[in-house]
C-alpha cells in the first residue's frame, strides 16, 4: 500500500490544504469511483488527496483526461516521489521507475543549473585548477558550491560520489558551456520578444579593447508594453577591424541572428568617432542605407566630455605646467612627500630604490602643486565645472528623452550665462578660497611675470592678482564653455526643434503654431492614417486642457513612441564595459565569445527571473543525453 504523507501540502481548488483533509466523504468512495470508472462523479481534488495503491495510481493516470492527468501528476505523484522515493519504488512497475529516475535526474540538473546561475550573476569564475572533485587542489567555485550543497542533499551527494552512469556526471566544462549558452539564449529570447512587440527600437553601440581583442557592445532602447523606456544590453561581438563598414556589418549580422527587423530602427546613438559618425563612411551612414528612418544622434555624454576637454585644453594651456607623464609620477610624488625625498635627510638613499630622474620629476611635480598659479587655477576650474555635475549624472538615466535632455542643457547654458554676467562676484569666492589654501602651505598670492610680447600664456594687464586671474583665467574659461555647449549640442537642438510641437507646454500655447508637415511626410509609413493626424492631435490638445502633465505625450500617436525611443546617451554600452571588466579578467582572458556573451547577459540582467525547468527542457533537447531528463508532465 502506498500512503500519501498526511502532512504533504497540496493544492485543492486553488487553496493550500493538508493531504489528510480531503473534502471527499471517504477514500473508499473515491477508490470505488475509480474502480468503477465513474470519474465524472469524482472531483479531481478528491483524487489528489486519495490514499491509493500503486496499481490504482497507474489506473488513475491512464484513465484521466490530459488536463486532469497534468494536475494529478503535478500535485500528487511528483511531490510524493520526491519525498518518499524508496517507499514508492517498492511495488511500482518499470514505467513508473523510469519516471522516478527522470524526476531525480531533473532535480540533480536543476541544482547544477542553479549553481551556474549563482556564479554567473555574482560574476565569479566557475572553473578552478582541477576539474575533478576527488582530485587534490582547488576545483573552482562551481564544483565547490555543488559539494557544499551536497552536504545537505543526499540525492546530489550520491550523484557526485557514485552516479548511475560514470560517463553521465554532467559536471564537465563542456556541460557548463552548454548550460550557460542555454541560459543566455533564454534571457535573450525574452528581450527579443519584448522588442518585437514594441515595433520601434534604437541601437546603441560602442567599442572597447579587452586583452588585445576589440569587443563591440550592442544595446537596444525601446518602449515596452507597459510604456516603460528601457535600454538593454544584448550582445558582445568580437570585431577584427574598427572601420565603419566592419562595425556596421557586425551590428546588422547580430540583428539578423536575433531576427529583429532592421526597418524598425528609428534611432542610432554612438560616440563622435569618425568611424561611427561620418556621413560618408561611418556606421550611421551604413545603417541608414538599410533603414532610412534610423536618425543618428551624437551621445550627449560624449558631447559633454568634449565640452570639458576642449575648454580646459585651450584655456589652461601654459598655466598649469604639468609633466607630460604626470599620471605616472603622481604616485611617486606622494611617496616623495611622505618620505621627504625632496630633502636630503629623512630617507636612506642607499636602500631606497629611487633613481635620480624619478626624484627630479617628483620634486618638480611637488613644486608645481605648491605654486599659487596651480592653486588658483585648480579652485577656479573646480568651481566652474561644478555646474556640470548634475547634468552629467542625469543624462546617464535610461528614462531621459530628448525633451528632458534639451531642457537640462538649456538650463546649464543659462547658468553659465548668469555666472558670466556676474563674474566679479562669483570669481571673488573662488579667489578667496584659493588664498586660504595657499596660506595653509605658506604660499603668497602673486601675479605671474608679464612680458610685453607674451605668446605662451594670457597677458591681459591687471592691477592685482585677483584681477589678473579673473581676466586671464576665469573669463576665457567661461567663454569657451558657453561656446562649446552651443557647438556640441547643436544636433540635439535640431532634433528637439522638429518634435517640439508635441510637448504639452508648447501644444497648449496658442501663440505658437508648430509645423508637423515635415515629420508627417518623413514618418508617413508609421502612421495609421496621415490624414487623421490633425484630428488626433486636436483630441490630444483637448485632453491636455483638462489634465495637463509636462511629461505626457500623445498615447495613440506613433511619434510618442518614436520620440521616447531616441537615445540621449550611449551610457548603457559603457556600463556593459564595466561588467566586461569584472567578467573578462586576466585569469579568464581566453574565454570563448559565446560563453562571454551569455555570462554577460546573466550578470547584467541580474534581476531577471530564469525558468529552471525551461533550462532543463531546452538542454535535454540539444543532444541525446545519458541521463533521462524529459519532463513527466
N, C-alpha and C positions, 0 to 999 in steps of 0.2 A: 504494500500500500504506500502510495506517495502522498504525504500530508503537507499541505501548504502551511508555511510558518504563520501562526496566528497573529504575530506582530509585524508581518510584512505589510508595508504601506503600499496601497494600490489606488488607482483612480476609479471611482464609482460615480457615474453620472456627473462627471466634471468636478467632484469634491473628494478630497482625500479621506479615506476610511480605512479601518483595520480589516485585514483579511477575514477575521473571525466574526465581523459584524455585517454579514450579508443580509440583505432585505428578503431573501428567499425564505419560505416557511421552514424548510429543512433541506439539507444537502441531498437526501434521498429523493426528494421531489425533483430536484434538478437532474440527478442522475437518471431517474426514471424517464424524465422528459427526453434526455439524450438517448437513452437506450431505445426508446420508442420512436426516436427521430421526430419528436414533436418540438422542433426548435422554435417554431413560430410562437409557442406558448411560453417560451423561456427567454427572459431578458438577458442580454449579453453581459450586463453587470453581474447577474447571478452566476453565469458561467465562470466569470473571472474569479469569484470568491468561493467556488465549489471545491470540495475535497474529493479528488478523483484518483483512481489507479492509473498507472502508466498506460495500460491498454485503453482505458477510457479517454485519456488525454489524446492518444492517437486518433481515436474515433471522433473526438471533438474537432480536432484540427482538420480532418478530412471532410467533415460534414458542414462546416461553417462556410458562409459566403466569403468572397475575398475581403470585403470591408470588415466583417466580423472576425475573420481569421487574423487580420493585421492587429486589431485591438486585443484579441485574446493572447496572441504570442507576445505582443509588446508588454502587456500589463501583467500577464500571469506566467507564461513559460520562461521568458528571458530573465526577469528578476530572480525567480526561484532557482534557475540553473546557475546563476552567478553565486548565490548564497549557499546552495546545497548541491554542488556538482556530484559529490560521491554518492549521496543518497539517491539522486535522480539516475545516475548511471546504472545502479542496480535494477535490473528488470526492464531496461529500455531496449528497443530494437536497434539495429545497426544504423538506420537513418537518423534516429534521434541522437545517437552517439556522435555521428558526423556533425550534426547541428551543434552539439555541445562543444565539440572541438573547435568549430568555426567561431563560436562565441568566445572561447578562451583565446584563440589566435587574434581576434579583433581587439579584445581587451588588452592583450600584450602590445599590439601595434599602436593602439591609442596612447599607451604610456610612452612609447618611443616617440610618437608624433608630438605629444605634449612637451616632452623634454627638448626636442628640437625647436619647438615654438618658443619655449622659455629662453633658450640660448640665443635664438635669433632676435627676439625682442630686446633682450638685455645687451645685445651686440657683443657677445663674448665668444671666443673661439670654441669650436666643438672638438677638434682633434687635439691629441697630445703627442708625446714622444713615442708611445707604443699604442697600437690599435687593439691589442688583446687585453682582456680583463684579467686573465690569470697570470700574465707576464709581469715582471717587476718593472717599476718605473711609473711615470705619470701617464694614465690612459686618456687624459683630456677631460674637459668639462662634461661632455655628452655621456661618456661611459661612467664617469664618476657620479653624476647625478642619478643615472639609472641604478647603479649599485646602492646608492643611498636610499632610493625609493624601494628597491628590492628588499631592504631590511624590514620593511613594514608590509610587504606584499608577497605572500608565499608563491602565488602563481608566477609572478615575474621572476622571483628568485629561482624557481625551478626551471624556468625557461633559460635564464642566464647560465645556471650551473650545468644543467643536463637537458638540452632541448630534445624534442622528439626526433627531429632531423638535424644532425650536426651541421649540415650544409644550409640550414634554414634559420640561422641565428638572427638575421635581419638587423645587424648592428654594424655592418661594414661601411666604409666611406662611400662606396657606390650606392648603397641603400640610402645613406644620409643625403647624398646629392639628389637622388630621385624624389625623396620626400620633400626636400627643400624646394625643388622645382615645382612639385605639385602644389605646395602651399603658396608659392609665389604666383603661380598661374591662377589659383582660385581668387587671390586678392585682386589680381589684375583683371580677371573676368568681371568681378563685381564693379570695378571702376569703369570698365568699358561699357557695361550695360547702362550705367548711370549717365555716361557721356552721350551714348546713342539716344537716350530718352530726352536729353536736353536739346538736341538738334544742332545747336551752335556751340563752338568752343574756340579757345585761343591757345596758341602754342608759345611756350617759353623755353628757351634753350641757352645753355652756356657750356663752356669747355674748361677743363682743368687738367693738369698733369698729375698723375699718380704713379709713382715708381716707373718713370720714363715711358709711360703709356698715356695717350690722350683719351680722357673719358669725357663723353658728351652727355650731359644731363638733360632729359626731356621731361617737362612738366606741362600739364594742361589745366586751363582755367575754364570753368563752366558754371552754369546756374542749375542746381538740381531741382527735382520735382517739388521740393519744399521751399523753393525760392531762396535758397542759401547760395551765396557766391563761394565757390571752393577752388582752391589751387592744389592739385595733387601731383606728386611725383609718380612717373610711370615707367621710366627706363633709364639705364646706364648703357651707353654704346661706346665701344672702342673704335675710334676713328684713326686711320693711318695717315690722314692728311687733314690740315685745318683750313683748307681753301673753302670758299663759299660753295662751290659745286659739291665737294665731298661732304660737307656738313649737311647741306640741303638734301642730298641723296640719302644720307643716313636717317634723317628725320622722316622723309617720305616713306622709306622702307619700313621704319618702325611703325608708322601709322598704318601701312598696308598690312603688316603682320597682325596688328590688333584689330583689323577690319573696321577702321574708322574712316568715314567718308571725308576726303580732303575738301570737298565742296562745302562742308560745314565750318571750315576755318573762317573766322571773322576778324581775327587779330593775331599779331605775332609781335613778341617783345624780346629784344636782345640788348646786349651792350653796344657801344658805339664803334666797335672794331670794324675795319674796312671789310673783312671777310663776312661780317654779319649785316652791316648797314648799307653797303654800297648799292646804289640804284642801278648799277650795270652788271656787276658780277657777284653781288652779295647774296646771302641766304634769303633775305627778304624778297629780292627780285626773283629768285628761283621758285620760291613758294608762291608768289603772286602769278607766276606763269601758269601754274596748275590750279590756283584758287584766286581768281582776280579780286575777290572781296576781302582778302586777308590783309587788313590795314596794318601797316608797320608803325610801331611806336618805340621810341628810344627809352630804355629803362630809366625811370625818374631817379632811382637811387644812384645810378652811374652819372646821370646829369648833375646831381648834387655833389657827387665826388669831384667831378670836373670843375665845378664852380670853386670849390675849396682849393684844389691843386693849382689851378691857373692863377687864382688871386694871390696865393702865397708865393708862387714861383716868381711872379712879376714884381711884387712889392717888397718881399723880404730878401730878394737877391742883393747881396752886398751888405746887409745889415747884420745878419747872423752868420758869422764866419765859421761854419761847421766844417770839419774834415769830410772828405768825400765818402769815407767809410766810417761815419760816426756810429752807426749801429753796431759795428764790430767792437769799437773801443768804448762803448758806453758801459759795458760790464767791467772792463778793465779800469775805467775811471773811478767807479765806486770802490773797487778794491784799492786803488791808489789812495783814495781819500781815507778809507778805513785803516790802511796800514801806514799811512804817512809817507808814501814813496815820493811825494813832491818835496820832501825834506831829506836831509842827509842822515838823520837819526831816526830811530824807532823801527827799523826793519833790517833784517840780516840780508844784505845784498849778495852774500856768497851763496846761501841756500835758496834765496828767493829766485824763482825761475822767471825773471823778467828781463827781457832784452832792453837795450838802450833805446831802440826805436819805439817799443811799446810804452816805456816810461815817458819818452818825449811826447808821443801823441796823447797819452792820457793826461799829462800835465798841461798840454796845450788846450785840451778839451775842458779841463777844470778852469783854466784861465778865462775861457770864453764864457762859461756858465756863471762865473762870478763877475762878469762885466755888466755895467749898468745898461749898456746897449742891448744886451741879450735879455736882461730882466724886464725892461720896459716893453720890448718887442713881444716877449712871451706873454706878459699880462694883457697887453692890448689885443693880441690875436685871440687869446682865450676868451676875453670878454666879448669881442665882436662875433666870434664864431659860436658863442653860446646860444645865440638866437636860432641857430640851425639844429640844435639838439632835438627839439620837439618834432620838427618836420622829418628829420632823418629816421626817427622811430615810428612815426605814424605812417609814413609811406611804405613801411615794410609789412603792414597789415594786409592780409589776403582779401579782406572785405572792402578795401578802398576802391572807388571807381574814379574815373577821370574828372567828374564834377567835384568830388571832395578833394582830389589832388590839386585841381586848379585853384580851389579856394584856399588850400594850405599855402601854395606857392604865392598867391596874391597877397595873403596875409604877411608872409615873410618879406616880400618886396616892400610892402607899406611900412613894416617895422624898420627896415634899413633906411628907408627914405626919411622917416621921422628922426632916426638917430643921426643921419647926415645933416639934417636941418638944425639939430641941437648938439652939434659935435663938441662944442666947448664944454657944455655941461656934462655930457657922457664921458668925454676923454679925461676930464679932471678927476673923476672917480678912479679910472684906470691908472692914471699917473700917480695919484696919492697912494694907491695900493702898491705900485712898483717901488715907490720911495720907501715905504715901510719894509718891504722885503729887502731892499738894498741896505737899509740901516741895520738890519739884523746881522748881516755879514760884513759890516764895516765898509760899504761901498758908497761913495759920494756921487750924487747925480751930477752929471756933466754933459756938455754938448760936444759931439764929435768935432774933430778938426774940419773946418770949412775952407775949401780951396776955391780960388777964383774960377777955375775950369775943372769942375768935378764930373767925371764920367762913370764912376763905379758905384755911386750911391746918390740918393736925393740930396740936393744942395740948396733948398729954399732958405733964404736968410731968416733968422729968428732972433729975438732978444733974450730968450730964456730957454732952458732945456725943455720945459713943458711945451712952449710954442714950437720948438724945433720938431719934436716928435709928433705933435698934432698935425703940423703941416706936411711933414715928410714921411709919416708912417700911417697914422690913423685915417686921414682924409683920402689918400690914394688907395688904401686898402678897402675902405668902404665903397669908393667909386668903382673899383674893379669888381667887387662882389655884386653890386647892383647891375653892372654891365653884363657880367657872366650869367646872372639869374635870368635876365631878359633874353640873352642869346641861347642859353642851353635849353630853356623851356619854351622856345618858340613853337615847336611841334605840338606840345601839349595844348598851347593856346589855340592853335589852328583846329585841332580835333574838338576842343571844347566849343569853339565858335560854331561848328557845324551842327552840334547837337544841343546847344544851349536852349533852344526853344522848347525842349521837353522838360526843362527844370520847372517845377511848380511855381517858384517865385517869379520867373520870367513869363511863364504862361499866363499868370494872373495879372500881370502888369499891362494894362490897356494901352499905355504909351509906347509899348514895344510890339512890333509886328514881325515875329520871327518867320523866316522863309524856309520851307520844307521841300521846295521843288527839287533841289539837288539830291538830297538824301532819298527822297521818294523814287527818283529816277535811278539812283545807284542800287537801291535795295528793293526794286520793284518785284523781283522774283521771290523775296522773302515775305511779302505782304499777302494776306489772304485776298485782298482786293484793294488796289491802289486808289480806285475811285472813291472808296468808302473811308479813306484815311481821315479826311477832314471831318466827317461826321463822328468818327470815333474820337477824334481829338476834341471836338465840341462837347461830347458827353463826358470826357475826362475832365475838361475845364469846369463843367457844371458840378461835377463830383467834388473837385478841389475847393470850390467856393463854399461848400458846406463842411467839408472835412479836410483841412489843409495839413500837410506834412511835407517838410522841406525835402526829405529823402525819398518820397514816393515817386514812382514812375508809372506810366500807363500799364496796367496789368495785362491788357489784351493787345497791346502794341508790340510788335516784334522788336522795335527799337529799344524797349526797356531791357529785354534780354541781351540784345547785342551790345548795348552800351555797358551793361554790367559785366559783360564778358571781356571787354577790353582791359588787359592788364595794365597796371600802373608801373610796376617794377618786375624784375625777374628774380626777386629775393628768394623765391621758393627753390630755384636752382642752387643758389648759394647755400641755402640750408641743407640741401641734399649733399653738397660737397662737404659740409661739416659732418654729416653722417658717414660719408665715404672715408673721411679721415679717421673716424673711430673704427670703421669696419675694415678697411684695407690697410692694416698696419704693416710694419716691416716684416713681422713674422708670418703674415698672411698675404704677402705680395704676389704669390703665384696662384692665387685663387682664379678659377675659371670665370668667364664673363657671365654665364647663366647663373651660376651659384652666387656671384657677386650681386647681380640684379635682384635675385629672389630674396637674399638676405637683407638687401637694402629696402625692398618693399615691406618685408616683415618688420624691420626695425623702425622705418619712418612712419608706417601706418600702425603704430603701436596699439592703439585702442580699437582697432578693427577686430570684430569677432570672427573667429575661424571655426567652421563646422568640422570637427574632428572626424565625424562619421563620413562626411563627404570626402575628406582627405583619404581616408582608408579605402573607400569605394573606388575613387579615382586611381589610387595606387594599385589596387588589386586588378584593375582592367588594363594597366600598361603592358604587363607581360604575364605569362604563365607563372604562378607562384607555387613554391613548395608548401607553403602554409595556406590552408583553406581560409579565405578571407571574405567570401561573398556574404552579403547580408542575408539573415534568415527572415527578414521582414518583407 
